[in-house]
């Protein structure tokens, strides 16, 4: 590595470019990936069956608006008939438990007197109860208001306090009517691990109101009964499958031994960042398994330095997925002055760049130990003048320091105001541009040879300019007296 007083970087060429390729697994599953700053990065997804009980709670809208006609018959009739058909055809097992909560069916809607507690668990969770739910649906009459938030809140108590995958399927034709926030309730249920991200089936929701339901969960709007039937089948297919994933961060030998990096899954459609965790490898040496929504296409970001990104990751529903991220080995680098001396700079900023890159990948401070993926880096010190240590190689498990000489001081004394500039004596680059006025003061400078050009304000001729050349050394003070 070598020192340079300034950084001559060209931003014309593109750094951190992405390579794209497709990986086909089982003919249908593909991942289109882009690993920035790591041209060899890729993702692989493998599958192995994971068995865990699944509970699906249908939260059904029986508000007065469900009496409106939709595709030739009332919404209530269409929704109950299609849901009943789906339930009748549903394959039942001990590992599948169903429940039904209904809102808006108990109290007739009266303007200004709506019953926001009109929500009821009509069919508690049980196995082999699909026909019971079908029977109860036939008895429901739509007549009340729309307390979505309170229904979701109560749904938290409907699920048994036992291990399992808990899913909510909300079927509604309207918006929250009780001045509460169903989106906040849904987030709280997910954050506490009570349910996975809910499914929301809208029945002819206007576009301007759709956002109010999209934030609850995976939102599908059916424009007519035929679309409702298709969406319902799609949702049930996804709800019935346990989809899990774990990340394998590979070291320089290709082994999944790297951990403790934060990461984010980003839904490419909604741009929602979820889930977001810190990678963990428990005592058994296996990365933690997550339950995820298999519907979206994800961008997976590993928040390393530099960042690693896998684009357009598609998960296989109903099985366990493994996403592998190569080239995640790392070392540590600490920037400091020689012998770690304290200086007059105060809190000195330091920027880390991928070697040759124009933009910094991280802005920090002197003495900060930074974890970096293996590779070459340029370290920019915010000294006067700026010092750049180029092409520092960081290898796996390295714990390196990069040192630059400690500064010295320049004390300028001048009895009159004027115009001045401090130059590097060799390159003639500007080191300090003094404002018009008094140039007297103390300045912290890196070791080197400098030239100060000065003309007093009251000096009317160019020939009265003063040139002073001098040297600054580490830890010493250079005194410069100017006579205008």
C-alpha positions as CSV (number, residue, x, y, z in Angstrom):
1,X,0.0,0.0,0.0
2,X,1.1,3.6,-0.6
3,X,0.3,7.1,0.5
4,X,-1.0,9.8,-1.6
5,X,-1.8,13.4,-0.5
6,X,-4.9,13.5,-2.7
7,X,-7.1,11.0,-4.5
8,X,-7.2,11.2,-8.3
9,X,-10.3,9.0,-9.0
10,X,-12.2,9.0,-12.2
11,X,-15.9,8.5,-11.9
12,X,-16.4,7.8,-15.6
13,X,-16.2,4.1,-15.3
14,X,-18.8,2.1,-13.4
15,X,-17.7,0.4,-10.2
16,X,-19.6,-2.2,-8.3
17,X,-21.3,-3.5,-11.4
18,X,-23.7,-6.5,-11.3
19,X,-23.5,-9.8,-13.0
20,X,-26.8,-11.6,-13.7
21,X,-27.5,-15.2,-14.3
22,X,-30.3,-17.7,-13.8
23,X,-30.2,-20.9,-11.8
24,X,-32.8,-23.5,-12.6
25,X,-33.9,-25.9,-9.9
26,X,-36.6,-28.5,-10.5
27,X,-37.5,-26.8,-13.8
28,X,-39.8,-24.2,-12.2
29,X,-37.8,-22.4,-9.5
30,X,-35.4,-19.7,-10.6
31,X,-33.4,-17.0,-8.9
32,X,-32.2,-14.0,-10.8
33,X,-29.4,-12.5,-8.8
34,X,-27.2,-9.5,-8.6
35,X,-24.4,-9.3,-6.0
36,X,-23.0,-5.8,-5.9
37,X,-19.3,-5.4,-5.1
38,X,-18.9,-9.2,-5.4
39,X,-19.0,-10.3,-9.0
40,X,-19.0,-14.0,-8.0
41,X,-22.0,-13.8,-5.7
42,X,-24.9,-16.0,-6.4
43,X,-27.9,-17.6,-4.6
44,X,-28.9,-21.3,-4.5
45,X,-32.2,-22.6,-3.0
46,X,-32.6,-26.1,-1.9
47,X,-35.6,-27.8,-0.3
48,X,-36.4,-30.2,2.3
49,X,-39.9,-30.9,3.8
50,X,-40.7,-29.2,7.1
51,X,-43.8,-30.5,9.0
52,X,-45.6,-28.2,11.4
53,X,-49.3,-27.8,12.2
54,X,-51.1,-25.0,10.3
55,X,-54.1,-23.1,11.7
56,X,-56.1,-20.9,9.3
57,X,-58.6,-18.4,10.8
58,X,-61.1,-17.0,8.3
59,X,-62.1,-13.5,9.4
60,X,-65.3,-12.9,7.4
61,X,-67.1,-9.6,6.7
62,X,-70.8,-9.8,7.3
63,X,-71.4,-6.0,7.4
64,X,-74.4,-4.4,5.7
65,X,-72.4,-3.5,2.6
66,X,-72.2,-7.3,1.8
67,X,-75.8,-7.1,0.7
68,X,-74.8,-5.1,-2.4
69,X,-75.2,-6.9,-5.7
70,X,-72.0,-8.2,-7.3
71,X,-71.9,-10.2,-10.5
72,X,-75.6,-10.9,-10.6
73,X,-76.1,-11.8,-6.9
74,X,-75.4,-10.4,-3.5
75,X,-71.8,-10.3,-2.3
76,X,-72.7,-12.3,0.8
77,X,-74.2,-15.1,-1.2
78,X,-71.2,-15.2,-3.6
79,X,-68.6,-15.1,-0.9
80,X,-70.3,-17.8,1.4
81,X,-71.0,-20.1,-1.5
82,X,-67.4,-19.9,-3.0
83,X,-65.8,-20.2,0.5
84,X,-68.0,-23.2,1.3
85,X,-67.1,-24.9,-2.0
86,X,-63.4,-24.4,-1.2
87,X,-63.8,-25.7,2.3
88,X,-65.6,-28.8,1.1
89,X,-62.9,-29.6,-1.3
90,X,-60.1,-29.0,1.2
91,X,-58.0,-31.9,2.1
92,X,-58.3,-32.3,5.9
93,X,-55.7,-33.8,8.3
94,X,-54.7,-33.7,11.9
95,X,-52.1,-31.0,11.1
96,X,-54.7,-28.6,9.6
97,X,-57.0,-26.7,12.0
98,X,-59.6,-24.2,10.8
99,X,-61.5,-21.5,12.6
100,X,-64.1,-18.8,11.6
101,X,-64.5,-15.3,13.1
102,X,-67.4,-13.1,11.7
103,X,-68.0,-9.4,12.2
104,X,-71.0,-7.2,11.4
105,X,-73.5,-10.0,11.8
106,X,-74.9,-9.5,15.3
107,X,-76.2,-5.9,15.3
108,X,-78.2,-4.2,12.6
109,X,-76.4,-1.1,11.2
110,X,-77.9,2.2,12.4
111,X,-76.2,5.4,11.3
112,X,-74.4,7.0,14.2
113,X,-75.0,3.9,16.4
114,X,-72.7,1.3,15.0
115,X,-71.6,-1.6,17.2
116,X,-67.8,-1.8,17.0
117,X,-67.8,-4.9,19.3
118,X,-69.8,-6.9,16.8
119,X,-67.2,-9.5,16.2
120,X,-67.4,-13.2,17.2
121,X,-65.5,-16.4,17.0
122,X,-68.2,-18.5,15.5
123,X,-66.2,-21.7,15.0
124,X,-63.2,-22.4,17.3
125,X,-60.1,-24.1,15.9
126,X,-60.4,-27.8,15.3
127,X,-59.3,-30.5,12.9
128,X,-61.9,-31.9,10.4
129,X,-64.3,-29.0,10.9
130,X,-64.6,-27.7,7.4
131,X,-68.2,-28.8,7.0
132,X,-69.1,-27.2,10.4
133,X,-67.7,-23.8,9.1
134,X,-69.7,-24.3,5.8
135,X,-72.8,-24.9,7.9
136,X,-72.3,-21.8,10.0
137,X,-71.6,-19.6,6.9
138,X,-75.1,-20.5,5.6
139,X,-76.7,-19.1,8.7
140,X,-75.0,-15.7,8.7
141,X,-76.9,-12.6,7.8
142,X,-75.1,-9.4,6.8
143,X,-76.4,-6.4,8.6
144,X,-73.8,-4.5,10.7
145,X,-70.7,-2.4,10.6
146,X,-67.0,-3.1,9.8
147,X,-64.8,-3.4,12.9
148,X,-61.7,-4.9,11.1
149,X,-59.1,-3.8,13.7
150,X,-61.0,-5.1,16.6
151,X,-61.6,-8.4,14.9
152,X,-57.9,-8.8,14.2
153,X,-57.2,-7.8,17.8
154,X,-59.6,-10.5,19.1
155,X,-58.2,-13.0,16.6
156,X,-55.0,-13.1,18.7
157,X,-56.9,-14.9,21.4
158,X,-58.6,-17.3,19.0
159,X,-55.3,-19.2,18.3
160,X,-54.3,-21.9,20.8
161,X,-51.2,-21.2,22.8
162,X,-49.3,-24.1,21.2
163,X,-46.6,-24.3,18.6
164,X,-47.9,-24.0,15.0
165,X,-48.1,-21.8,12.0
166,X,-51.0,-19.3,12.5
167,X,-52.6,-17.7,9.4
168,X,-55.4,-15.2,9.1
169,X,-57.4,-14.9,5.9
170,X,-59.5,-11.7,6.0
171,X,-62.4,-11.5,3.5
172,X,-63.9,-8.1,3.2
173,X,-65.7,-5.7,0.8
174,X,-65.0,-2.5,2.8
175,X,-62.7,-0.5,5.1
176,X,-62.4,-0.1,8.8
177,X,-65.5,1.8,10.1
178,X,-64.6,2.2,13.8
179,X,-61.8,4.7,13.6
180,X,-59.2,2.2,14.6
181,X,-56.0,1.1,12.8
182,X,-56.1,-2.5,11.5
183,X,-52.6,-2.1,9.9
184,X,-51.1,-1.3,13.3
185,X,-52.9,-4.3,14.8
186,X,-51.7,-6.6,12.0
187,X,-48.1,-5.4,12.5
188,X,-48.3,-6.0,16.2
189,X,-49.6,-9.6,15.7
190,X,-46.7,-10.3,13.3
191,X,-44.0,-8.6,15.4
192,X,-45.1,-10.7,18.4
193,X,-45.0,-13.9,16.3
194,X,-48.7,-14.6,16.8
195,X,-49.4,-14.9,13.1
196,X,-47.6,-14.8,9.8
197,X,-48.4,-12.0,7.5
198,X,-52.2,-12.1,6.9
199,X,-53.9,-12.6,3.6
200,X,-56.5,-10.1,2.6
201,X,-59.1,-10.8,-0.1
202,X,-60.9,-7.7,-1.2
203,X,-64.3,-7.9,-3.0
204,X,-64.4,-5.1,-5.5
205,X,-62.4,-2.5,-3.5
206,X,-61.9,0.8,-5.2
207,X,-58.3,1.6,-6.1
208,X,-58.2,4.7,-3.9
209,X,-59.1,2.6,-0.8
210,X,-56.9,-0.4,-1.6
211,X,-53.9,1.1,0.3
212,X,-55.9,0.9,3.5
213,X,-56.0,-2.8,3.2
214,X,-52.6,-3.5,1.6
215,X,-50.8,-2.6,4.8
216,X,-52.7,-5.3,6.7
217,X,-51.1,-8.1,4.7
218,X,-50.9,-9.8,1.3
219,X,-53.7,-8.0,-0.5
220,X,-55.7,-9.5,-3.4
221,X,-58.7,-7.7,-4.9
222,X,-61.3,-9.7,-6.8
223,X,-63.2,-7.6,-9.2
224,X,-66.0,-10.2,-9.7
225,X,-67.1,-13.6,-8.3
226,X,-64.9,-15.5,-10.9
227,X,-61.8,-13.5,-9.8
228,X,-62.8,-14.1,-6.1
229,X,-62.9,-17.9,-6.7
230,X,-59.4,-17.8,-8.3
231,X,-57.9,-15.6,-5.6
232,X,-59.4,-17.7,-2.8
233,X,-57.8,-20.8,-4.3
234,X,-54.5,-19.1,-4.6
235,X,-54.6,-17.8,-1.0
236,X,-55.5,-21.2,0.4
237,X,-52.8,-22.8,-1.6
238,X,-50.2,-20.4,0.0
239,X,-51.7,-20.5,3.4
240,X,-51.7,-24.3,3.6
241,X,-48.0,-24.5,3.0
242,X,-45.2,-23.9,5.5
243,X,-42.5,-21.9,3.8
244,X,-39.2,-21.5,5.7
245,X,-35.8,-20.2,4.8
246,X,-32.4,-19.9,6.2
247,X,-29.3,-18.0,4.9
248,X,-25.9,-19.6,4.5
249,X,-23.1,-17.0,4.4
250,X,-20.1,-18.7,2.9
251,X,-16.5,-18.1,3.9
252,X,-13.5,-18.2,1.6
253,X,-13.5,-22.0,1.5
254,X,-17.2,-22.2,0.6
255,X,-18.3,-23.3,4.1
256,X,-21.4,-21.6,5.8
257,X,-19.4,-20.4,8.8
258,X,-19.9,-16.6,8.5
259,X,-22.5,-15.1,10.8
260,X,-23.6,-12.0,12.8
261,X,-24.5,-9.9,9.7
262,X,-27.8,-8.0,9.6
263,X,-29.9,-8.7,6.6
264,X,-33.2,-7.6,5.0
265,X,-35.8,-9.2,2.7
266,X,-37.4,-6.6,0.4
267,X,-40.7,-7.3,-1.4
268,X,-39.9,-6.1,-4.9
269,X,-43.6,-5.2,-5.5
270,X,-44.4,-3.3,-2.3
271,X,-40.8,-2.3,-1.4
272,X,-41.6,-3.4,2.2
273,X,-38.5,-4.5,4.1
274,X,-39.6,-7.6,6.0
275,X,-38.3,-9.8,7.5
276,X,-35.2,-8.0,8.9
277,X,-32.9,-9.8,11.3
278,X,-29.3,-10.3,12.4
279,X,-27.9,-13.6,11.1
280,X,-27.5,-16.1,14.0
281,X,-25.9,-19.5,14.2
282,X,-26.9,-21.3,17.4
283,X,-24.9,-23.9,19.2
284,X,-25.7,-26.6,16.6
285,X,-23.9,-24.6,13.9
286,X,-27.0,-24.2,11.8
287,X,-28.4,-20.8,10.9
288,X,-31.8,-19.9,12.4
289,X,-34.8,-20.9,10.3
290,X,-37.4,-18.2,9.5
291,X,-41.1,-18.5,8.4
292,X,-41.6,-16.2,5.4
293,X,-44.3,-15.3,3.0
294,X,-43.6,-17.3,-0.2
295,X,-45.6,-15.1,-2.5
296,X,-43.4,-12.1,-3.1
297,X,-40.2,-11.9,-5.2
298,X,-37.5,-10.7,-2.8
299,X,-34.3,-8.7,-3.0
300,X,-32.1,-10.0,-0.2
301,X,-29.6,-7.5,1.2
302,X,-26.7,-8.6,3.5
303,X,-25.7,-5.4,5.3
304,X,-22.0,-6.1,5.1
305,X,-19.3,-3.7,4.0
306,X,-19.5,-3.6,1.1
307,X,-23.1,-4.7,0.8
308,X,-24.1,-8.0,-0.8
309,X,-27.4,-8.0,-2.7
310,X,-29.2,-11.0,-4.2
311,X,-31.9,-9.7,-6.6
312,X,-35.2,-11.3,-7.6
313,X,-35.1,-14.3,-5.2
314,X,-38.1,-16.6,-5.6
315,X,-38.8,-19.0,-2.8
316,X,-40.5,-22.4,-3.3
317,X,-43.7,-22.5,-1.2
318,X,-44.4,-25.2,1.2
319,X,-40.9,-26.4,1.8
320,X,-37.6,-25.3,3.4
321,X,-35.5,-23.0,1.3
322,X,-31.7,-22.4,1.7
323,X,-30.3,-19.1,0.2
324,X,-26.5,-19.2,0.0
325,X,-24.4,-16.1,-0.3
326,X,-20.7,-16.6,-1.2
327,X,-17.7,-14.5,-0.6
328,X,-18.8,-13.3,2.9
329,X,-15.5,-13.9,4.7
330,X,-14.3,-10.8,6.5
331,X,-11.6,-9.1,8.5
332,X,-11.2,-5.9,10.5
333,X,-9.4,-2.7,9.7
334,X,-8.7,0.1,12.1
335,X,-7.4,3.5,10.9
336,X,-5.2,5.5,13.3
337,X,-2.2,7.8,13.6
338,X,1.2,6.3,14.2
339,X,1.5,5.2,17.8
340,X,-2.2,6.2,18.3
341,X,-1.3,9.7,19.4
342,X,-4.0,12.3,20.1
343,X,-4.0,15.4,17.9
344,X,-5.6,18.8,17.5
345,X,-7.9,17.5,14.8
346,X,-10.5,16.4,17.3
347,X,-13.0,13.9,15.9
348,X,-11.4,13.1,12.6
349,X,-13.6,11.6,9.9
350,X,-12.4,8.6,7.9
351,X,-14.0,7.1,4.7
352,X,-13.7,3.6,3.5
353,X,-13.8,3.0,-0.3
354,X,-13.6,-0.2,-2.4
355,X,-10.2,0.1,-4.0
356,X,-10.5,2.6,-6.9
357,X,-14.2,3.4,-6.3
358,X,-15.4,7.0,-6.3
359,X,-18.1,6.7,-3.6
360,X,-17.4,5.8,0.0
361,X,-19.0,2.6,1.2
362,X,-18.8,3.7,4.8
363,X,-18.1,7.0,6.7
364,X,-16.7,6.6,10.2
365,X,-14.1,8.1,12.5
366,X,-10.4,7.7,13.4
367,X,-9.8,4.7,15.6
368,X,-13.1,2.9,14.6
369,X,-12.6,-0.8,13.9
370,X,-14.6,-1.7,10.9
371,X,-15.6,-5.2,9.7
372,X,-15.0,-5.5,5.9
373,X,-15.5,-8.3,3.5
374,X,-12.2,-9.7,2.1
375,X,-10.8,-7.5,-0.7
376,X,-8.8,-4.3,-1.3
377,X,-9.8,-0.9,0.1
378,X,-8.7,2.7,0.0
379,X,-8.9,4.5,3.3
380,X,-9.5,8.3,3.1
381,X,-8.4,10.3,6.2
382,X,-10.1,13.7,6.7
383,X,-6.8,15.4,7.5
384,X,-5.3,18.6,6.2
385,X,-4.4,17.9,3.5
386,X,-6.4,14.8,2.9
387,X,-4.4,11.5,3.0
388,X,-5.4,8.4,1.2
389,X,-3.9,5.0,1.9
390,X,-4.6,3.0,-1.2
391,X,-5.2,-0.7,-1.8
392,X,-5.2,-2.1,1.7
393,X,-5.7,-5.9,1.4
394,X,-8.1,-7.3,4.0
395,X,-8.1,-11.1,4.3
396,X,-10.2,-13.6,6.2
397,X,-10.0,-13.0,10.0
398,X,-7.5,-10.2,9.6
399,X,-7.3,-7.6,12.3
400,X,-5.3,-4.9,10.7
401,X,-4.4,-1.3,11.5
402,X,-3.6,1.3,8.8
403,X,-1.5,4.2,10.1
404,X,-0.5,7.6,8.8
405,X,2.0,10.0,10.4
406,X,0.6,12.2,13.1
407,X,0.3,15.9,12.3
408,X,2.2,19.0,13.3
409,X,1.1,22.6,13.8
410,X,1.6,25.8,12.0
411,X,1.3,29.1,13.9
412,X,1.0,32.1,11.7
413,X,1.5,35.6,13.1
414,X,0.6,38.6,11.0
415,X,0.1,42.2,12.1
416,X,-2.2,43.1,9.2
417,X,-5.0,41.6,7.3
418,X,-4.7,40.5,3.7
419,X,-5.1,37.8,1.1
420,X,-3.4,34.4,1.4
421,X,-3.3,30.8,0.3
422,X,-1.4,27.7,1.6
423,X,-0.1,25.4,-1.1
424,X,1.6,22.0,-1.3
425,X,5.1,23.1,-2.2
426,X,5.6,20.2,-4.7
427,X,2.2,19.8,-6.3
428,X,0.9,23.4,-5.9
429,X,-2.5,22.0,-4.8
430,X,-4.4,24.3,-2.4
431,X,-4.2,23.1,1.2
432,X,-5.9,26.1,2.9
433,X,-7.6,29.0,1.3
434,X,-7.7,31.8,3.9
435,X,-10.7,34.1,3.9
436,X,-9.9,37.7,3.3
437,X,-8.8,39.3,6.5
438,X,-6.7,38.1,9.4
439,X,-4.6,35.0,8.6
440,X,-3.1,34.7,12.1
441,X,-3.9,31.5,13.9
442,X,-2.9,27.9,14.7
443,X,-3.4,25.3,12.0
444,X,-3.1,21.5,12.2
445,X,-1.3,20.1,9.1
446,X,0.1,16.8,8.0
447,X,3.9,16.5,7.7
448,X,5.1,18.0,4.4
449,X,6.6,20.9,2.6
450,X,4.4,24.0,2.1
451,X,4.4,27.4,0.6
452,X,2.3,30.3,1.9
453,X,1.6,33.3,-0.5
454,X,0.4,36.5,1.2
455,X,-0.3,40.1,0.3
456,X,-1.3,42.7,2.8
457,X,-4.6,44.5,2.0
458,X,-2.9,47.9,2.0
459,X,-0.1,46.8,-0.2
460,X,-0.9,48.2,-3.7
461,X,1.7,46.4,-5.8
462,X,2.1,42.7,-6.7
463,X,5.7,43.0,-5.9
464,X,4.8,43.4,-2.2
465,X,3.5,39.8,-2.1
466,X,5.2,37.6,0.4
467,X,6.3,34.0,-0.2
468,X,7.2,31.8,2.7
469,X,8.3,28.1,2.3
470,X,8.6,25.9,5.3
471,X,8.3,22.3,6.5
472,X,5.9,20.7,9.0
473,X,7.0,17.6,10.9
474,X,5.0,15.3,13.1
475,X,4.4,16.5,16.7
476,X,6.2,19.8,16.2
477,X,5.2,23.4,15.8
478,X,6.3,25.6,13.0
479,X,6.1,29.4,13.7
480,X,5.7,31.7,10.7
481,X,5.8,35.5,11.1
482,X,4.5,37.6,8.2
483,X,5.3,41.3,7.8
484,X,2.9,43.2,5.7
